[in-house]
Every structure is written in C-alpha cells, then in structure tokens.
Amino acid sequence: MKWPHDNLPPEVQLAIDLAQRKFGAFVEMVGKDNEGRPLVYRELDAFMWRFAEEGWAAGAPVCLMIPTGFGKTTQIGLRVAWEIGRNPQLVVPFVTESFDESAKRVDSVRDILRDREYRLVFPNVRLKRGRDKAGSFELARDGFEKEPTVSSHGILTGTGLRSDLTVFDDIVTFRNAVLEPTNRERVYQSLRTTWISRGRRSGEARTRLLWIQTTYHGQDASARLRVDPTAGWWFLIVRAEPP
C-alpha cells in the first residue's frame, strides 16, 4: 500500500512505508503521550498486538486484560486510526459503559487523523463533510455506506450494528459490576446478544472483536466468558506487580 509523496527525503519515505505496513512503526511515528512527546513501542505492546492478531487470524474474539496506567486507551485509538488508514471502508464501533465515554474514544481517533504525521502516513484519508458529528465520523470512501466509519455506543444503550472491527473498552465498571447487581447481568446479556451475535457486514468472515477490560466481580461479563468453553474468547492477562 503506497501513495506518492513529493520531495520527501528517502529516509522519511522509508519511515512512511514502514508505518503503513507495521503498527509498531506507526505508533512511533504518529503516537504521542500527554506531553506531546513521541511514544515508544514497548516489548509488551508488541506482544499484546501479536496476541490479538493471532487470535483474529484464528477467528477468535480477543480480550486484553492489562493493568491500569499502561496506556491501553491511547493504544486502542492509534490502532483504530491505523486500521481505517489502511482500509477506509471499515466500520468500527466503540462500546464502553456509556455513550459519553465512547465519544471520548472517538474524539481521540479523530484528533489522530488530523495530526500532521498521520496525514504523512495516510494522505488519502479524509473526513467526509456532513458526516463528522459528536460521537461519530465517516471517512470519504467508495460507494454508499449508511454506517459511520467510527461511532460511539453504550453497552446498555447501544442497539448493535454489523461491523468489521468492534472495540469494547471497559464495558464492565466497578459501578455496574459491584454496586449495581442487576446491571451486571444486563451488561453480560447485552454483550452476548446485542454485540457478539452481530455478523460482519458482508461475506462469511466473522467480525473482529477486541475487548479491553479489568475484572471487578466473579460473575461479571469478563469473568463469566473466561470460564465459558463455548465462548471461544482468547484472553491475555497481564498482572500488575509492585514496582
């Protein structure tokens, strides 16, 4: 996948070509921390995404259970930006505990798309006029597509949709898992029936599912799926240790 870039030094063109093909190279070229400094693609980052890619290749949904403070949400935003840069036809819903929380994730992806380095890597990616709104945006793409490219959904309020990649980010919280036992069951049922059961937009291939989560209760959705042999989820669990 290559696009022409005029008057760029060879080493910059090489970095762009690599960032288009390799997610780690993309992170280090485009990613920034809260202080605006370039991100470093760490060994655990590489392991995490290799695990996810192998799970998807095997047709499995993937859950990454990573300690707080690791930068998971930043990584997810970059991953979605990279995926839609490589294929603007994708439909990617974000599902969190609420629409408002999901909208923050969508905003972070939109900000990445407007970044100078991102536009160097994927110069053909453009937001579609009239389809950029609070909680969702659509890229200029081939044909007519009623679904936005990236959209926001609450686990208990979203209605589900057919997609290419669905991202669940902390759909289970201390509140809905521990303080609200009724919602603990509702979250589980919504995940199973509203979202997991949704098929891909076209063809027979399954939608890629990615879930970023922490377990809060022995009967919350993540805990139940971990011990359900029929669910087919791949779980990567990284335990926190004292420094």
Secondary structure, DSSP 8 states (H G I E B T S, - for coil): -----TT--HHHHHHHHHHHH-HHHHHHHH-B-TTS-B----HHHHHHHHHHHHHHHTT--EEEE--TTS-HHHHHHHHHHHHHHH-TT--EEEEESSHHHHHHHHHHHHHHHTSHHHHHH-TT--B-TT--BTTEE-B--SS--SS-SEEEEETTT------SEEEEES-S-HIIIII-HHHHHHHHHIIIIIIIT---SSSS---EEEEE----STTSHHHHHHT-TTT--EEEE------
